[in-house]
Amino acid sequence: MPMVRVDKPYVFQSRKGPVSLLDLFEGRGQLILHHFMWNFAVDEDGNETPRDVGCPSCSGAADNIGNLTHLHARDVTLAAVSRGPLAKIVPFHDRMGWAFPWYSSEGSDFNYDFQATVDDRVGPVLLNFRDEDELAAAGYPWSPPRRGDYPGLSVFLRDEEKIFHTYSTFARGLEQPGGTHYYLDLTALGRQEAWEKPEGRATALGAKAGSAEVRFHDEY
């Protein structure tokens, strides 16, 4: 995608206090941000209350993020950002034992602007690069229950204090960086999803994508 300059003054919450998007680079030239979905309880009016944990599937991907030294040596910073409040993120981050930095975008437009949170009440629907008409044509019409967070990955480049958005990917575009699905694709039973034939050959193995069997790594 063409580079797009980012001028909006986003503010994130960190363990050290408020920080800017430029601060997230940690002085390096490039920044990779995982849009980590947070868990919210949603009432019948659409009001959200943040839960104490993040998304289990996003957590599974995060478990595959290795030592960041090799990225840092190539002038790249990797971090996570979520719409959940920092007070919820910090204890969960500590519980999981992950080394990558994790920021809260609560109260900012960041998630909406980068298609990681989609809500027609806030702005035009753009999900996996498709608007409402394109989603309907593909057989996935937009509806209120689909409002909320989606996983994604966005990449930024800086030129001194100028920041450019250079790439984003969503859905299955996130799988190879995480590792787990890539390894499963090399096995005879693949991803062990319901559509695979013959029917039922791998259902007993559990933990298929998006199912309740996907848990936090300390709960298996």
Contacts in CASP RR format, 6 or more apart in sequence:
PFRMAT RR
TARGET T0000
AUTHOR 0000-0000-0000
METHOD contacts of the structure
MODEL  1
MPMVRVDKPYVFQSRKGPVSLLDLFEGRGQLILHHFMWNFAVDEDGNETP
RDVGCPSCSGAADNIGNLTHLHARDVTLAAVSRGPLAKIVPFHDRMGWAF
PWYSSEGSDFNYDFQATVDDRVGPVLLNFRDEDELAAAGYPWSPPRRGDY
PGLSVFLRDEEKIFHTYSTFARGLEQPGGTHYYLDLTALGRQEAWEKPEG
RATALGAKAGSAEVRFHDEY
1 166 0 8 1.000
1 167 0 8 1.000
1 168 0 8 1.000
3 157 0 8 1.000
3 164 0 8 1.000
3 165 0 8 1.000
3 166 0 8 1.000
4 164 0 8 1.000
4 165 0 8 1.000
5 162 0 8 1.000
5 163 0 8 1.000
5 164 0 8 1.000
5 165 0 8 1.000
6 21 0 8 1.000
6 156 0 8 1.000
6 163 0 8 1.000
6 164 0 8 1.000
6 165 0 8 1.000
8 109 0 8 1.000
8 113 0 8 1.000
9 20 0 8 1.000
10 20 0 8 1.000
10 21 0 8 1.000
10 105 0 8 1.000
10 108 0 8 1.000
10 109 0 8 1.000
10 110 0 8 1.000
11 18 0 8 1.000
11 19 0 8 1.000
11 20 0 8 1.000
11 108 0 8 1.000
12 18 0 8 1.000
12 19 0 8 1.000
12 20 0 8 1.000
12 21 0 8 1.000
12 23 0 8 1.000
12 24 0 8 1.000
12 81 0 8 1.000
12 103 0 8 1.000
12 104 0 8 1.000
12 105 0 8 1.000
12 108 0 8 1.000
12 110 0 8 1.000
13 19 0 8 1.000
13 85 0 8 1.000
13 86 0 8 1.000
13 103 0 8 1.000
13 104 0 8 1.000
13 106 0 8 1.000
14 23 0 8 1.000
14 86 0 8 1.000
14 101 0 8 1.000
14 103 0 8 1.000
14 104 0 8 1.000
15 86 0 8 1.000
15 90 0 8 1.000
19 103 0 8 1.000
21 31 0 8 1.000
21 110 0 8 1.000
21 156 0 8 1.000
21 163 0 8 1.000
22 158 0 8 1.000
22 161 0 8 1.000
22 163 0 8 1.000
24 31 0 8 1.000
24 33 0 8 1.000
24 77 0 8 1.000
24 79 0 8 1.000
24 81 0 8 1.000
24 101 0 8 1.000
24 103 0 8 1.000
25 31 0 8 1.000
25 77 0 8 1.000
25 156 0 8 1.000
25 158 0 8 1.000
26 77 0 8 1.000
26 101 0 8 1.000
27 77 0 8 1.000
28 72 0 8 1.000
28 75 0 8 1.000
28 76 0 8 1.000
28 77 0 8 1.000
29 75 0 8 1.000
29 76 0 8 1.000
29 77 0 8 1.000
29 157 0 8 1.000
29 158 0 8 1.000
30 75 0 8 1.000
30 76 0 8 1.000
30 77 0 8 1.000
30 155 0 8 1.000
30 156 0 8 1.000
30 157 0 8 1.000
30 158 0 8 1.000
31 76 0 8 1.000
31 77 0 8 1.000
31 78 0 8 1.000
31 79 0 8 1.000
31 155 0 8 1.000
31 156 0 8 1.000
31 157 0 8 1.000
31 158 0 8 1.000
32 71 0 8 1.000
32 76 0 8 1.000
32 77 0 8 1.000
32 78 0 8 1.000
32 79 0 8 1.000
32 153 0 8 1.000
32 154 0 8 1.000
32 155 0 8 1.000
32 156 0 8 1.000
33 78 0 8 1.000
33 79 0 8 1.000
33 80 0 8 1.000
33 81 0 8 1.000
33 153 0 8 1.000
33 154 0 8 1.000
33 155 0 8 1.000
33 156 0 8 1.000
34 58 0 8 1.000
34 61 0 8 1.000
34 62 0 8 1.000
34 65 0 8 1.000
34 78 0 8 1.000
34 79 0 8 1.000
34 80 0 8 1.000
34 81 0 8 1.000
34 100 0 8 1.000
34 151 0 8 1.000
34 152 0 8 1.000
34 153 0 8 1.000
35 80 0 8 1.000
35 81 0 8 1.000
35 82 0 8 1.000
35 111 0 8 1.000
35 114 0 8 1.000
35 116 0 8 1.000
35 149 0 8 1.000
35 150 0 8 1.000
35 151 0 8 1.000
35 152 0 8 1.000
35 153 0 8 1.000
35 154 0 8 1.000
36 54 0 8 1.000
36 55 0 8 1.000
36 58 0 8 1.000
36 62 0 8 1.000
36 80 0 8 1.000
36 81 0 8 1.000
36 82 0 8 1.000
36 102 0 8 1.000
36 151 0 8 1.000
37 54 0 8 1.000
37 55 0 8 1.000
37 57 0 8 1.000
37 58 0 8 1.000
37 82 0 8 1.000
37 149 0 8 1.000
37 150 0 8 1.000
37 151 0 8 1.000
38 50 0 8 1.000
38 51 0 8 1.000
38 54 0 8 1.000
38 55 0 8 1.000
38 82 0 8 1.000
38 83 0 8 1.000
38 84 0 8 1.000
38 88 0 8 1.000
38 89 0 8 1.000
38 149 0 8 1.000
39 50 0 8 1.000
39 51 0 8 1.000
39 53 0 8 1.000
39 54 0 8 1.000
39 55 0 8 1.000
40 48 0 8 1.000
40 49 0 8 1.000
40 50 0 8 1.000
40 51 0 8 1.000
40 84 0 8 1.000
40 148 0 8 1.000
40 149 0 8 1.000
41 48 0 8 1.000
41 49 0 8 1.000
41 50 0 8 1.000
41 51 0 8 1.000
42 48 0 8 1.000
42 49 0 8 1.000
43 49 0 8 1.000
46 144 0 8 1.000
46 147 0 8 1.000
50 84 0 8 1.000
50 85 0 8 1.000
50 88 0 8 1.000
51 88 0 8 1.000
52 88 0 8 1.000
52 91 0 8 1.000
52 92 0 8 1.000
53 59 0 8 1.000
53 92 0 8 1.000
53 216 0 8 1.000
54 82 0 8 1.000
54 92 0 8 1.000
55 149 0 8 1.000
55 151 0 8 1.000
56 214 0 8 1.000
56 215 0 8 1.000
56 216 0 8 1.000
57 151 0 8 1.000
57 209 0 8 1.000
57 210 0 8 1.000
57 214 0 8 1.000
58 151 0 8 1.000
59 96 0 8 1.000
59 216 0 8 1.000
59 217 0 8 1.000
60 180 0 8 1.000
60 214 0 8 1.000
60 216 0 8 1.000
60 217 0 8 1.000
61 151 0 8 1.000
61 174 0 8 1.000
61 177 0 8 1.000
61 178 0 8 1.000
61 179 0 8 1.000
61 180 0 8 1.000
62 80 0 8 1.000
62 96 0 8 1.000
62 98 0 8 1.000
62 100 0 8 1.000
63 96 0 8 1.000
63 98 0 8 1.000
63 180 0 8 1.000
63 217 0 8 1.000
64 178 0 8 1.000
64 179 0 8 1.000
64 180 0 8 1.000
65 78 0 8 1.000
65 98 0 8 1.000
65 99 0 8 1.000
65 100 0 8 1.000
65 178 0 8 1.000
66 99 0 8 1.000
67 99 0 8 1.000
68 78 0 8 1.000
68 99 0 8 1.000
68 100 0 8 1.000
71 77 0 8 1.000
71 78 0 8 1.000
77 101 0 8 1.000
78 100 0 8 1.000
79 100 0 8 1.000
79 101 0 8 1.000
79 102 0 8 1.000
79 103 0 8 1.000
80 100 0 8 1.000
80 101 0 8 1.000
80 102 0 8 1.000
80 103 0 8 1.000
81 102 0 8 1.000
81 103 0 8 1.000
81 104 0 8 1.000
81 105 0 8 1.000
81 110 0 8 1.000
81 111 0 8 1.000
82 89 0 8 1.000
82 102 0 8 1.000
82 103 0 8 1.000
82 104 0 8 1.000
82 105 0 8 1.000
82 149 0 8 1.000
83 104 0 8 1.000
83 105 0 8 1.000
83 106 0 8 1.000
83 107 0 8 1.000
83 111 0 8 1.000
83 116 0 8 1.000
83 117 0 8 1.000
83 149 0 8 1.000
84 104 0 8 1.000
84 105 0 8 1.000
84 106 0 8 1.000
85 104 0 8 1.000
85 106 0 8 1.000
86 103 0 8 1.000
86 104 0 8 1.000
86 106 0 8 1.000
89 102 0 8 1.000
89 103 0 8 1.000
89 104 0 8 1.000
93 102 0 8 1.000
95 218 0 8 1.000
96 216 0 8 1.000
96 217 0 8 1.000
96 218 0 8 1.000
105 111 0 8 1.000
110 116 0 8 1.000
111 117 0 8 1.000
111 149 0 8 1.000
112 118 0 8 1.000
112 119 0 8 1.000
112 122 0 8 1.000
112 123 0 8 1.000
114 154 0 8 1.000
114 165 0 8 1.000
114 168 0 8 1.000
115 126 0 8 1.000
115 127 0 8 1.000
115 128 0 8 1.000
115 129 0 8 1.000
115 150 0 8 1.000
115 152 0 8 1.000
115 168 0 8 1.000
115 170 0 8 1.000
116 149 0 8 1.000
116 150 0 8 1.000
116 151 0 8 1.000
116 152 0 8 1.000
116 154 0 8 1.000
117 148 0 8 1.000
117 149 0 8 1.000
117 150 0 8 1.000
118 125 0 8 1.000
118 126 0 8 1.000
118 127 0 8 1.000
118 146 0 8 1.000
118 147 0 8 1.000
118 148 0 8 1.000
118 150 0 8 1.000
119 147 0 8 1.000
119 148 0 8 1.000
120 132 0 8 1.000
120 142 0 8 1.000
120 144 0 8 1.000
120 147 0 8 1.000
121 147 0 8 1.000
124 131 0 8 1.000
124 132 0 8 1.000
125 131 0 8 1.000
125 132 0 8 1.000
125 135 0 8 1.000
125 142 0 8 1.000
127 135 0 8 1.000
127 142 0 8 1.000
127 146 0 8 1.000
127 150 0 8 1.000
127 170 0 8 1.000
128 150 0 8 1.000
128 170 0 8 1.000
128 171 0 8 1.000
129 170 0 8 1.000
130 138 0 8 1.000
130 140 0 8 1.000
132 141 0 8 1.000
132 142 0 8 1.000
135 141 0 8 1.000
135 142 0 8 1.000
136 142 0 8 1.000
150 170 0 8 1.000
151 170 0 8 1.000
151 171 0 8 1.000
151 174 0 8 1.000
152 168 0 8 1.000
152 169 0 8 1.000
152 170 0 8 1.000
152 174 0 8 1.000
153 168 0 8 1.000
153 169 0 8 1.000
153 170 0 8 1.000
153 173 0 8 1.000
153 174 0 8 1.000
153 177 0 8 1.000
154 165 0 8 1.000
154 167 0 8 1.000
154 168 0 8 1.000
155 165 0 8 1.000
155 166 0 8 1.000
155 167 0 8 1.000
155 168 0 8 1.000
156 163 0 8 1.000
156 164 0 8 1.000
156 165 0 8 1.000
156 166 0 8 1.000
157 163 0 8 1.000
157 164 0 8 1.000
157 166 0 8 1.000
158 164 0 8 1.000
175 181 0 8 1.000
175 182 0 8 1.000
176 182 0 8 1.000
181 191 0 8 1.000
181 209 0 8 1.000
184 190 0 8 1.000
184 191 0 8 1.000
184 192 0 8 1.000
185 191 0 8 1.000
189 196 0 8 1.000
189 201 0 8 1.000
189 202 0 8 1.000
189 205 0 8 1.000
190 196 0 8 1.000
190 202 0 8 1.000
191 208 0 8 1.000
191 209 0 8 1.000
192 202 0 8 1.000
192 203 0 8 1.000
192 205 0 8 1.000
192 206 0 8 1.000
192 207 0 8 1.000
192 208 0 8 1.000
193 208 0 8 1.000
193 209 0 8 1.000
194 203 0 8 1.000
194 208 0 8 1.000
196 202 0 8 1.000
206 213 0 8 1.000
207 213 0 8 1.000
207 214 0 8 1.000
207 215 0 8 1.000
208 214 0 8 1.000
END
